[in-house]
Amino acid sequence: MSASMHVSEEILNKFGIKELKPFQEQTITRLLKGEDVFLCKKTGGGKSICYQAYQPCWTNLHGDVEKCQVLVVCPLLSIMKEQCECLSAAGFSATYIGTDRDDEEALLNGDFQFVYTSPEHILGVSKWNGMFRSTTSFQLLVMKHIQFFTGGSSEKADIPFRPWFSKLGKIRSLIDCPVLLITATANKAARMKLQSMFCMKSCFEIIDNPDLENIKLFVTKVKSTIPLSEIFFFIIQKVKAEKDTCERYIIFCQSIKSCSEIFTMFRLQLGLEIHYIEMFHSNTSDEVKENVKKNMNDINGSIRILAATSAAGMGVNFQGVKHVVNCGPPADMDSFVQQYGRAGRDGSFATGLLIYNAKQCKKNDMDMKNYLDSPDSSNSDSDWSY
């Protein structure tokens, strides 16, 4: 039973594709057979299509006798909103469980094909917990951005490990259906931990090498006493000289505090050109976030430098980002790959630069420490000023 047998031209057109990629067809086929799947594919590879196309494929296979709803558990509300908008634009019915929703009655009646929720709502709110217990229409459970479910965030000061994440395995007692775990990168230890959490005894794994061939990586160590204005002098000069034609940079910071410091420094240094710099983190207002996303989704948008935390490292697809700079190493390699993967998503040549000092390495896991200590990553003498 191949997924291609149940994918019509109409379905492909909804997603703007001519055919499924081999891993997408393989994933959907396994899920249709009732198997759990752990999908680890590099950023920008088309992972979301696997559960989005599963819904119409399941309907084509089973007919309209039964409903097919897909439950997607996601850590951030901003991602839920964006995904629902994309699915609605493609002709699907999608919503998310959140505060002050006008469609609660329709949600409780099972009227949506895709339902997004946070761990807190599905497990901690009796109304929704009861809904999932009483329905049989959910045919797939999807866990997105699963690096946060293991507490492996590179930004514990910004997006802390939430208690309900450790209890997500209980969802399997609420919903009897296959599970799809999705991430861009996960080491063997993380995969084993997650599969155990969700009781995935016969899980089918699709694991991709997370390396992105079009991204050249540089690492340089600096003294902690060097001012930020000196560290980022090369970017300041490029923006001043090239203005609207300057290539886009995302600067990932370890915390909201450091993000604010870098943002303030750039505003002071750019003077009248401050419209080229913006900031994005978990405490940024919804209005500013939406403005940033709209601007960054336009390849000709005015923002040339985005100072951000890991809140901008998942579930976003900013256009025209040519360079990612990490100001301090993320806590783990999975987070690092997620972040530098924001660059070069169109396949064009891009760069990733990790700048760090010794004080920023206290919370790194062993893989990240080994990467920093590796002779191959010691590019302090390389021309990283682009």
N, C-alpha and C positions, 0 to 999 in steps of 0.2 A: 504494500500500500504506500505508494509514493505521493508526496505532497503535490507534485506537479499534476497529478490526475485530478486534483480538486481546486487548482488555481486557474480561474478563468481569465480571459483577456481583460474583462471588466475590473477584476481585482487588481491586476498588474497596473492598469491605467490609473487606478485610484492612488497608487503609491508612486506613480511616475517612473516605473521601471518596465523593461521589456521581458525580463525573466528573473527568476530567483537565482541567487548565487548558490553554489553547491552547499555551503554550510547552512544557508537559510533553509533550503529544501530538506537537508538532512535533519536539522533541528525540528522543523514542523512535522516531518514524517515520524520521528521518534515520539513526539508529543501526542500525535494522533493515535499512536499505538498504546498510549497510556504510560509511557516511560518518563521518568524525571531526567532533565537535561541541565548540565552545568556548561554554560556558554561563555568562553573567555576569548574575545576577539578584540583586536586593536581598535583604538578610538577612530570613529568615522567609518567603521566597516559595515554598517547596516544591521546592527544587532536588533534594533527595535522592530524591524520588519518581521522578525521571527514570531513575535506574539501578536503583532498587529494583523498579519496575514493569516495567523492561526484561526482567528475568529471566523472569517468568511469561509475558510477551508473546512472547518468543523461543521459549519452550517450546510455547506454543499454535500458533505459526507453523510450527515444525519437528517437533513431536511429540516423543515420548520416545525416538526412535531415537538422538539425540545428547544428550550432557549440555550444560547451559548453566551455567557458573560465571562469576561476576563477581568480578574482582580490584579491590580498592579500596586505593590507596596513600594513606596518611595520616601526618602527621608526629607525632601524639601518641597514646600508648597509651591514655590516658583516653578519647579520642574513639572509638577502636576498640572498647573495652569497652562504652561506652554504646550505640553503633550496633548492635553484635551483640546486646545485650540487647533492643533495640527490635525488631529483625528476628525474633529468636527468639520474642518475645511475639506477633508477627503470624503465626507459623506457618512461618517460613522456617528453613532450617538455615544458621547463620552462625558464623564463628569468626575468630580473629585469630592471626597467627603471632607468638609471643613466647616468653619464657623459661618453662621448667617447665610446658609444656602437656601435658595428659593425652590430647589428641586428635591427636597427631602422625601416628599410623598412619592415622586417618581422613582427615587432611589430605592425606597422600601418596597415598591411594587416590582422592582427588577426590570425597569424600562430601558436601562442603558446597556450597550454592548461592552463598554469599557468603564470600569470603576477604579479610580485611583484613591489611595488612602495612605495615611501615615501609620506607623506601628501603634502609636498612642490611641488612635481612633478605633482601629479594628479590635484591639485587645482591651483597651481601657474604658471604652464607653459602652454601657450595657445595651443601648438601643441598637448600635451597629453590630455588636457581638451577637445579639439575639437574631438579627437579620441573617447573618452568615450561617448561624446554626440551623435556621428554619428553611433555608433555600437549597435547592439542588441544581440551580441553573449556572453556577460557576464551574466552568469546565477547564480553567487554567489559572494557576497562581504564579505570578511573576514577581521576582524580587530584583529591583534595579539598584545599581550603585551599592553593591553588597559589601564593598570595602568598609562602609560605615557600620554595617551590622556586626562586624567583628571588633569594633572599637579601634580600628586601624587608621583613623583619620590623622592627617598630618597637622591638624589644627585644633587640638583639644581645647585651646583657649577660645576658639571661634565657634566651632560646631562640636560641642561636647558629646561624648558617648552617652546616649539616652538610655535609661534603665529598661524601657520596653524592648529595645533591640535584642537584649539577651533572652527574651521570652518569645521571640517570633516563631519558634518551632511549634508553639501551641496552635498556630493557625491551621496546621494539618489536622488537628482534631475538630476544627470547625468546618473545613471544606475538603471534600473527598475528590481530588483531581490531581493531575500531574503538576509538577513544580518546575519552573524555569528560572534558574539563577543566572543573572547577566552581569558581567563586568568586563572592563578592558584589560585587566591584569590581576592575577592572583597567584601567589606562590603555592607550592604543594601543601604547606602547613595550613594556609588560609582555606584552601579548597577542602581539605579533610575536616577542618573545624566547621565549615558551613554545611557540608553534606551530613555531618553528624547532627548538627542543630536541627535540620529539616528531615531527619530519618530517611535519607536518600540511599537506601541499601543497594539498589541496582542502578545507580546513576550513570547516564551516558555522558561522557565528557567530550567537549570540542574545545581544544586548547590551541591558541595561536601564539606564535612568537610576538611579544608586544613591541619589538624593535620597529621603528619607523625609518625606512631607508632614506627618506627625503629630508630627515632632520639631522643636522650635524650638531653634536653635543660638545660643549666646552665646560670646564670646571676651573675655577680660580679661587685661591685662598687669599684673603686680605687681612690686614690688622684691624682689630675692633676700634682702633682710635681714628681710622680714616673717616672723614665726614662723608655723609651720603651724597652731598653735592659733588664731591670728587669721584666717588665710585660711579655715579651715573652721569658724569660729565659728557661722555660720548653721546648719550641719548639726548641730553639737553641741547647740545650743539647741533645734532642732526635735525631736531624738531625746529629749532630757530632758523636753520638754513633752508630746510626743505619744506617746512610748513605743511600744507595740505597734501603734498606728494610724499611725505615721510612715511616709510613703512610702519605698520602697526606693531606695537609691543604690548605684551601683558607682563606685568611684574608681579609675581606671586610672593606673598609675604607670609610669615609664620603666624602672625596674630593681627587682630584688628588694630592694636596699638602701633605696631611697626608699619602697617598699611597706611595709617593716618599720618605717621611721620614722613613717609616717602611721598605721599600725596601733597602734604604741606610744603615739603622741600621743593617739589617740582613747580608748584604754584608760585613760590617765591622766586625761583630761578627763571621761570618763563615770562614773568611780568605780564605784558599785554597779550601774550599768547596762551593764557590759562585755559582757553576753551579746548585745547588739545589734550588736556589731562582730566581723567575722571577716576572715581573710586568705587569699588564694588565689594561688599562683604555682607555677612548675615544680618547685621544691624542697619544696613542701608535701607532707607524707606522704600516702600513698594513703588512709589511714583518715580523715584530716581532710578531704581532697578529697571523699570519698564523703559525709561528714557535711554538708559545705557544700552539695554538689549536692542532697542530699535535702532540706535545709532550704530552699534557694533555689527548689526545684521545688514547694514548698508556698507558695501565695500568702499564707498566714497564718503562715509560719515566723518564728522569732524574729529572724533576721538582718535588720537594717534598713540596715546599711552594710557593703559588702564592698570592702575594699582589695585590689586585684588587679593583676596584670601581664597582658600579652597572652595568657597561658595561659588566661584566662577570657574571651577575646575571640573564640573560634572554637569551633564544635561544641557550644556549650551553649545551652540555652533556659531561662534562669532566668525565673521567673514574677513578675509584678508589679513589674518594674523601671521606675520612672517617671523617674529622673534618672541620667544618666551624667556624671561629672566626670573630665576628663583633667587630671592634675597634670603639666603639661609636655606639649608637642606630640609625637605619634608621629613617627617618622622620615619617613613618607610618607602621602599622602592615602588610599591604599588601606587602610592599617592604621587610620587615623582613622575612616573610614566603618564598618569592621568593628566598632570599639569602641563608637561612639555608637549603632550599630544594635542594641545589647543592650537599649536602652530602648524602651518602647512597642511591644513585639512583638505585643501584642493589638490594635493599631490605635488605642489611646487616646492622648490628648495626652501628650507627654513632652518632656523638655528635655535638651540636651547642653551642658555648660559646659566650655570649655577655659581653664584658668588657667595662665599661664606667666610665666617671667622670662627675661631675655636669656641667662643661662647655660645654659638648657635647650634652646637652639635651634641648637647647634653641629653636630648630625648630621642636620638636616632636609634633605630633597631640595628641589628648586626649586619644585615644586608646593605643598609644605607652606609654604615660606617666602612664596610669593606669596599664599597664603590668609591667613597671619598679617598680611601687609602690606596686604591689601585693605581699603579704607575700609568695605566692607560688613560686615567681620568685626570691626571695632573697636567693641565694645559695652561698653567699660569703664565707661561711665556708665549702662548699662542696669540695670534691676532684676533681677539674676540671683540674688538670694538666696532666690527662690521664696517 
